[in-house]
Amino acid sequence: VSPQMKVISYQRSQEEIYQRNRIEEELKLMGFKINTRANGYLVDAIHYTAFEIRRMDFEMKEVYAAVAKKNKTKDVNVEKSIRDNIERTWMKTAPEQLEFYYPYQISKESGTPTNMEFIKNMTRKMQNV
């Protein structure tokens, strides 16, 4: 490997670290517990959509599969962990705090965003910051 290639791969990994830290910080401000496996899946999903595939027309099956492969688990485990993490955060965090850091429309029936709504909105937010 040439010295130039080492610099490029180092810069990419530094960039990825910065991107993941930004995602974690946003989630923390919303009340998500950062040091959980479920939160790791959520960070992976947002990073995948915002910085790896860089498109909004993704299918959640594709996202779950990518995160599951990275974490050596099953797609269904990723989906359930993300859903439970979002629901738990919406139940435990003050509505004002959620509205301030997540200013997107949410179904009045469920009171929480779906996995797809949350990941798409956070993808937009990460790409626009």
N, C-alpha and C positions, 0 to 999 in steps of 0.2 A: 504494500500500500504506500502510495506516494505521500510525502509530508502534506501536500496540498489537500489530498483526500481526508487525511486525519483532521485537518482544520475544519473542513466542511462538515464532517460527521460530528465533531465537537460542537460546532455552532448550532447544528440542528438539535442536538440533545439539549443544549442550553436553551434554545428557543422552546422546545417542548416542555422543559421544566418550568419556564416562565408562563407558558400557556396554561399548564396544569395548575400552577399556583394561583393564577387569576381565577380559574374556574372554582377552585377550592375556596378562595376568599369570598367570591360571590355567594356560594352556597352557605358558607359560615355566617355571612351577614343575614341570610334568610332564616337561620336557625338550624341548619343541618348539622348533625354531629359529624365531624370530619374523619375521625379515626375509626371508621367502621367499614366492613367489607362492602356493604350496600352502597355506601357513599363512594367507595372506590369504583364500583360498577357505574355509578352515575357520572362521575368525573370522566371515566373512560368513554362512556357513551357520548357525552357532550364534546369531548376532545375529538372523538372519531368524526362526528358530524360537522363540527365547526372548522377543524384544522386538517383532517385527513381526506375525507371525501369532498368537503367544501361544496355541498349542494343541499338544497332544501327538499328535494323530491325523493328523499330516502324512505324506505319501508322499515318499520320497526323490527321485522324479522331479520333484516340485514344487520341492523345495529346490535341486536341481541346476540346474533351469531358471531360478530366480530369481537364483542366484549367477552363472550363465553370462551372463544378460542384463546384470546389473550390471557384469560384467567384460569384456563383449564377446568371449565365447569360446563354445565348444560345451559342452553338458551333459556329454558323455563326458570332456572334459578336466578338468572340475571333479571328477567322480566319481573318476577315476584319481588325480588329484593329492591329493585328500583321503585316499584309501585308502593311497597310497604314503607320505604324510606320517605317518599313524597307524602303519603297519607299521615305518617307519624309526625313529620315536621309541621304539616298544616294543622294538626290537632294540638300541638304543644306550643306553637309560636304565636305571639300576639298578632291579631289581624292587621294592626297598623304597621307592624314591622314587615309582614309579608307584602302588604300593598305597596309599601315604600320601595322595597327591593325587587318585587315581582309585580310590576304594574300592568299585568296582562289580564284580559278577561278570563273569568273562570265560571264554569257551569254552576248556576245557583242550586241545582238539584244535588250534585255531589259535594260541592264546596271545595273540591280539590281539582287541580289540573290532571288530565290523563298523562301517562308516561310520554306519549307522543307530543301533546301540547307543551308539556314542560320542557322536553328536550329541544323541540323546535324553537321555542321562545328563548331558551338559554343559548342556543346556537346563534340566533340572530343577535342577541345581546353581546356575545363574545366576539362576533365578527364585526360589530359596529363600534366596539370600544377602542 
